[in-house]
């Protein structure tokens, strides 16, 4: 007999509506799994058991009553929110951000806050306030970052789906490490209100899930502008969930595997995943064409300038600066060294680079690349507190493609299509035209139907 956590999020929502299970039963089932497994995989930093038990979920959507979790970068009224930093220990915000409010309006029940590295900066999740986030497929290896706790929670069956955020790959990196679907939406698809802490427009919230349809359903909950948003994407022609049932037709798919931001060696399993995905696309009737890297080398310096300034905006409370991690302190120092005019010029150049790339890619319905240069690495393998500059270069070599789509604002998804010879998940990434998540989801659902992955589960399942 299947366990409750074997059901997808949509199946759980359907079971609730049919009276076959209650939301309260699901909450208790997952809370028990969190108590047993969360510290092992480094998933949760705060568990809100009593609030979840007292929740009365309502709404018309397909996920009403389904448990989920909130990344610890998102402010949640009345709940400790530490941003993965010792400098914010014990901080309790008095407002929830728009992402949290959307989850509540969608009728989902949050079980707590998932682990993130300090201010969401690195691509690994090894914070001071919690155990490192580990992929459930091999507990010696990383879950990725910065949505590492969210990905570990979903992959280990502690929640059926979860929200993450992505400013340089922070949804797609952990999705690849943990064998999940991770979707970074288009710029302006999900509101960043009320804080609007990213004036460049690199970051956005999005879903982590076991299936494409679950990810689409969560995006339906999160999507849509709030009054006052500086960016907004046009509404899709149909719901994102419905888009999963639309046959994509014959698409024109570009592909490249040359690393964008670092001259990184590629693991054979990554190459195998990329070539296998290409063959699958061709077998489904799509036209796959080799292209040159659409983002120029000079984009790297522009992105790094913007990234450093954004990190500098994540200011520690006065008197706590000595508690910052070496990487954060190094990045903040680098960001504060950028003058106002220099930052303005960098943002303008980022816009021009993005515009050229989007125009170059406009003839294509999707773009295929690897997600990461390696399968999930060992805990601590990237991190270098003694040399933060080396740490940063290690991150670039591990994630040489993901930030390109943050720069362009295009939607991008990591799909768990491949497993290495030693059983580690290896994702492949598809990007789509701006505001065309519906096309990307239709193609992703077609790939999932042709090469299903949802029944693959880690040893702790």
C-alpha positions in Angstrom: 0.0 0.0 0.0 1.3 3.5 -0.9 2.3 5.9 1.8 0.8 9.4 1.8 4.1 10.9 0.7 4.1 8.6 -2.3 1.3 10.8 -3.7 2.1 13.8 -5.8 0.9 17.2 -4.5 -1.9 17.2 -7.0 -2.9 13.7 -6.0 -3.0 14.8 -2.3 -5.2 17.8 -3.2 -7.5 15.5 -5.1 -7.7 13.1 -2.2 -8.5 15.9 0.2 -11.4 17.1 -2.1 -12.7 13.5 -2.4 -12.7 13.1 1.4 -10.2 10.2 1.2 -7.7 12.0 3.4 -7.7 15.2 5.4 -5.3 18.0 5.3 -4.7 17.4 9.1 -3.7 13.8 8.4 -1.2 15.0 5.8 0.2 17.6 8.2 0.7 14.9 10.9 2.3 12.5 8.4 4.8 15.0 7.2 5.5 16.4 10.7 6.5 12.9 11.8 8.8 12.6 8.8 10.3 16.0 9.5 11.0 15.0 13.1 12.8 11.9 11.9 14.7 13.1 8.8 15.0 16.9 8.7 18.3 17.2 10.5 19.7 14.3 8.6 19.2 16.0 5.3 19.4 19.6 6.6 15.9 20.6 5.4 14.2 22.8 8.0 15.5 25.5 10.3 12.1 26.2 11.9 9.1 23.9 12.2 5.8 25.6 12.7 3.9 22.5 13.9 1.2 24.2 16.0 0.4 26.8 13.3 0.1 24.0 10.7 -2.2 22.0 13.0 -4.5 24.9 13.6 -4.6 26.0 9.9 -8.0 26.0 8.2 -7.1 25.8 4.5 -9.6 27.3 2.1 -9.7 28.2 -1.6 -10.7 26.9 -5.0 -7.3 25.7 -6.3 -6.0 22.1 -6.7 -3.5 22.4 -3.9 -5.8 23.4 -1.0 -4.8 21.7 2.2 -1.5 20.4 0.8 1.5 20.8 3.1 4.5 22.9 1.9 7.3 25.0 3.3 8.8 28.5 2.9 12.4 29.4 2.3 14.1 31.2 5.2 14.8 34.2 2.9 11.1 35.0 2.8 9.6 37.1 5.6 6.8 35.3 7.4 4.8 37.3 10.0 5.3 36.0 13.5 7.8 33.3 12.5 11.5 33.4 13.1 13.2 34.3 9.8 17.0 34.4 10.0 18.1 34.5 6.3 20.6 31.8 7.0 22.7 34.3 9.0 23.9 34.4 12.6 23.6 38.2 12.3 19.8 37.8 12.1 19.4 35.3 15.0 15.9 35.4 16.5 14.5 37.9 14.1 10.7 37.8 13.8 9.2 39.9 11.1 5.8 41.5 11.5 4.8 41.2 7.8 4.7 38.3 5.4 6.0 39.0 1.9 3.8 38.5 -1.2 5.1 34.9 -1.9 4.0 33.8 1.6 0.6 35.5 1.2 0.1 33.8 -2.2 0.8 30.4 -0.6 -1.7 31.2 2.1 -4.3 32.3 -0.4 -3.7 29.2 -2.4 -4.8 27.1 0.6 -1.4 25.5 1.2 -0.3 24.7 4.7 3.3 25.7 5.6 5.1 23.4 8.0 8.0 25.8 8.6 11.0 27.5 7.1 13.6 25.7 5.0 17.4 26.2 5.3 19.3 28.6 3.1 22.9 29.9 3.2 23.7 33.3 4.5 21.4 35.8 2.6 21.0 33.2 -0.1 24.4 34.0 -1.7 26.3 30.7 -2.4 25.3 27.7 -4.4 25.7 25.4 -1.4 23.6 25.4 1.8 25.9 25.1 4.8 24.6 27.8 7.2 25.7 28.5 10.8 22.2 28.1 12.1 21.5 24.6 10.9 23.1 21.3 9.6 24.2 21.4 6.0 21.6 20.6 3.4 22.4 17.2 1.9 21.0 15.4 -1.2 19.0 12.4 0.1 20.6 10.4 -2.6 24.0 10.5 -0.9 24.3 12.1 2.5 27.9 12.9 2.0 27.0 15.2 -0.8 25.4 18.7 -1.1 21.8 19.5 -1.8 23.0 22.7 -3.6 21.9 26.2 -2.9 20.6 28.5 -2.1 17.2 26.7 -1.9 19.0 23.6 -0.6 16.8 23.1 2.4 13.7 23.3 0.2 15.1 20.8 -2.3 16.2 18.4 0.5 12.8 18.6 2.0 11.0 17.7 -1.2 13.4 15.0 -2.3 13.3 13.3 1.1 9.5 13.3 1.2 9.2 15.9 4.0 6.8 18.0 1.9 5.4 17.2 -1.5 6.5 20.6 -3.0 8.1 23.8 -1.8 8.9 27.4 -2.8 12.5 28.4 -3.6 14.1 31.5 -5.0 16.6 32.0 -7.7 19.0 34.9 -8.4 21.7 33.0 -10.1 20.5 29.4 -10.2 19.3 28.9 -6.6 16.2 26.8 -7.6 17.8 24.9 -10.5 21.0 24.0 -8.8 19.4 22.2 -5.9 16.8 20.6 -8.3 19.7 19.0 -10.2 21.5 17.9 -7.0 18.3 16.4 -5.5 16.6 14.9 -8.6 13.7 17.4 -8.8 11.9 19.7 -11.1 13.0 23.3 -10.4 11.6 26.2 -12.3 12.9 29.7 -12.4 10.0 31.8 -13.8 10.3 34.8 -16.1 11.2 38.2 -14.7 8.1 39.8 -13.3 6.1 36.5 -13.2 6.1 36.3 -9.4 6.0 39.5 -7.2 9.0 40.4 -5.0 6.9 42.7 -2.8 6.8 44.4 -0.5 10.6 44.6 0.0 11.7 44.7 -3.7 15.3 43.9 -2.5 16.6 43.2 -6.0 16.6 46.3 -8.2 18.5 44.5 -10.9 15.8 42.0 -11.5 17.9 38.8 -11.3 16.0 37.0 -8.6 12.5 35.5 -8.4 10.6 32.9 -6.5 9.5 29.6 -8.1 8.6 26.0 -7.5 10.5 22.9 -6.5 8.6 19.6 -7.0 8.8 16.0 -7.9 6.8 16.4 -11.1 6.3 19.0 -13.8 2.5 19.2 -13.1 3.1 19.8 -9.4 5.6 22.5 -10.3 3.1 24.1 -12.7 0.3 24.0 -10.1 2.5 25.8 -7.6 3.5 28.4 -10.1 -0.2 29.1 -10.7 -0.4 29.9 -7.0 2.6 32.1 -6.9 2.2 33.9 -10.3 0.7 37.3 -10.9 1.8 40.9 -10.2 1.0 42.8 -7.0 0.2 46.5 -7.1 3.4 48.5 -7.3 5.6 45.8 -8.8 8.4 47.2 -10.9 8.4 44.3 -13.4 5.4 42.2 -14.5 5.1 39.4 -17.1 2.0 39.3 -19.3 -0.5 36.6 -18.2 -0.3 33.2 -19.9 -2.9 32.1 -22.4 -3.9 29.3 -20.0 -3.2 28.2 -16.5 0.3 26.7 -16.1 -1.2 23.4 -15.0 -3.4 23.3 -18.1 -0.3 24.0 -20.2 1.1 20.7 -19.2 -1.7 18.9 -21.1 -1.1 20.9 -24.3 1.0 19.0 -26.9 3.9 21.2 -27.7 4.0 20.4 -31.4 7.3 20.4 -33.3 9.6 22.9 -31.6 12.8 24.4 -32.6 15.3 23.8 -29.8 18.8 25.4 -29.6 21.5 23.7 -27.6 25.0 24.5 -26.4 27.2 23.0 -23.7 30.1 25.5 -23.7 30.3 27.0 -20.1 29.2 30.6 -20.0 30.8 32.1 -16.8 33.8 29.9 -16.2 36.1 27.6 -18.1 34.9 24.5 -16.3 35.5 20.8 -16.9 32.4 18.8 -17.5 31.8 15.5 -15.7 31.1 12.6 -18.1 27.7 12.1 -16.5 26.8 15.7 -17.3 27.7 15.2 -21.0 25.8 11.9 -21.0 22.7 13.7 -19.6 22.9 16.5 -22.2 23.4 14.1 -25.1 20.6 11.8 -23.9 18.2 14.8 -23.5 19.1 15.8 -27.1 18.3 12.3 -28.4 15.0 12.3 -26.5 14.0 15.7 -27.9 14.8 14.5 -31.5 12.8 11.3 -30.9 9.8 13.4 -29.9 10.0 15.2 -33.3 11.7 18.4 -32.3 14.4 20.1 -34.3 17.6 20.5 -32.2 20.3 22.9 -33.5 23.8 23.6 -32.2 24.4 27.3 -31.5 27.2 29.5 -30.1 26.9 30.8 -26.5 24.4 33.7 -26.8 26.0 35.6 -23.8 29.3 37.3 -24.4 32.3 36.8 -22.0 32.1 40.4 -20.8 28.7 39.7 -19.3 30.5 37.8 -16.5 32.1 41.0 -15.0 28.8 42.8 -15.3 26.9 40.1 -13.5 29.5 39.9 -10.8 29.3 43.7 -10.2 25.5 43.5 -9.8 25.7 40.4 -7.6 28.3 42.0 -5.3 26.2 45.1 -4.9 23.0 43.1 -4.2 24.9 41.1 -1.5 26.0 44.4 0.0 22.4 45.4 0.3 21.8 42.5 2.6 23.2 44.5 5.5 23.8 42.9 8.9 22.4 44.7 11.9 24.9 47.2 13.4 27.2 45.4 15.8 26.8 42.0 14.3 29.1 42.4 11.2 31.8 40.2 12.9 29.4 37.3 12.7 29.2 37.4 8.9 30.6 34.4 7.0 33.9 35.1 5.2 32.3 34.8 1.7 29.5 37.2 2.6 31.9 39.8 4.1 34.1 39.5 1.0 31.2 40.0 -1.4 29.8 42.9 0.6 33.2 44.6 0.7 33.4 44.1 -3.0 29.9 45.5 -3.5 30.5 48.6 -1.4 33.6 49.4 -3.4 31.3 49.9 -6.5 30.3 53.6 -6.9 26.7 54.6 -7.6 27.6 55.6 -11.2 29.5 52.3 -11.7 26.5 50.3 -10.5 24.1 52.3 -12.7 26.3 51.6 -15.7 26.5 47.9 -14.8 22.7 47.6 -14.7 22.4 49.4 -18.0 24.9 47.1 -19.6 23.1 44.0 -18.1 20.0 45.2 -19.8 21.8 45.6 -23.2 23.4 42.2 -22.9 20.1 40.6 -22.0 18.4 42.3 -25.0 21.0 41.1 -27.4 20.8 37.5 -26.1 17.0 37.5 -26.2 17.0 38.7 -29.8 19.6 36.1 -30.8 17.5 33.3 -29.2 14.1 34.6 -30.4 13.9 32.1 -33.3 14.0 29.2 -30.9 11.2 27.8 -28.7 13.7 26.5 -26.1 17.4 26.3 -25.3 19.0 23.1 -23.9 22.1 23.2 -21.7 23.4 21.1 -18.8 22.2 22.4 -15.4 25.5 21.9 -13.6 29.1 21.0 -14.6 29.2 18.1 -12.0 26.9 15.8 -10.1 26.3 16.9 -6.5 29.7 17.5 -4.9 30.7 16.5 -1.4 29.7 18.7 1.6 32.4 21.4 2.0 34.0 20.8 -1.4 33.2 24.2 -2.8 33.3 26.2 0.4 36.6 28.0 1.3 36.4 30.2 4.3 40.1 30.9 4.2 39.9 32.2 0.6 36.5 33.6 -0.3 37.7 34.6 -3.8 38.5 30.9 -4.5 35.2 29.9 -3.0 33.5 32.2 -5.5 35.5 30.8 -8.4 34.6 27.3 -7.3 30.9 28.2 -7.4 31.2 29.6 -10.9 32.9 26.4 -12.1 30.1 24.3 -10.6 27.3 26.5 -12.1 28.6 27.8 -15.4 25.2 28.1 -17.1 22.4 28.9 -14.6 23.0 32.7 -14.1 22.7 33.4 -17.8 18.9 33.1 -17.6 18.7 35.3 -14.6 20.5 38.0 -16.6 18.1 37.6 -19.6 15.0 37.2 -17.4 14.0 34.1 -19.4 12.3 31.2 -17.7 14.4 28.1 -17.1 13.7 24.7 -15.7 16.0 21.9 -14.5 14.6 18.4 -15.2 15.8 15.2 -13.5 16.2 13.2 -16.6 19.5 11.5 -15.8 21.2 9.4 -13.1 25.0 8.9 -13.0 26.5 5.4 -12.9 26.9 5.8 -9.1 23.2 6.7 -8.6 23.5 10.5 -8.3 20.9 12.7 -10.0 22.0 14.9 -12.9 19.7 17.6 -14.2 19.4 19.1 -17.7 18.2 22.6 -18.2 15.7 24.1 -20.7 15.2 27.9 -21.1 12.3 29.4 -22.8 11.3 32.7 -24.4 10.4 35.5 -21.9 6.9 35.0 -20.4 6.5 31.7 -22.2 6.6 29.3 -19.2 3.5 27.7 -20.7 5.6 26.4 -23.7 8.4 25.4 -21.4 6.0 23.4 -19.2 4.3 21.7 -22.1 7.7 20.5 -23.4 8.8 19.5 -19.9 5.6 17.5 -19.4 6.2 15.8 -22.7 9.7 14.8 -21.7 8.5 13.5 -18.3 5.8 11.4 -20.0 8.5 9.9 -22.4 11.1 9.3 -19.6 9.3 9.3 -16.3 11.3 9.9 -13.1 8.7 10.3 -10.3 9.1 6.7 -9.1 12.8 7.1 -8.5 13.2 7.7 -4.8 16.2 8.0 -2.5 17.2 5.5 0.2 15.4 7.5 3.0 12.1 7.5 1.2 
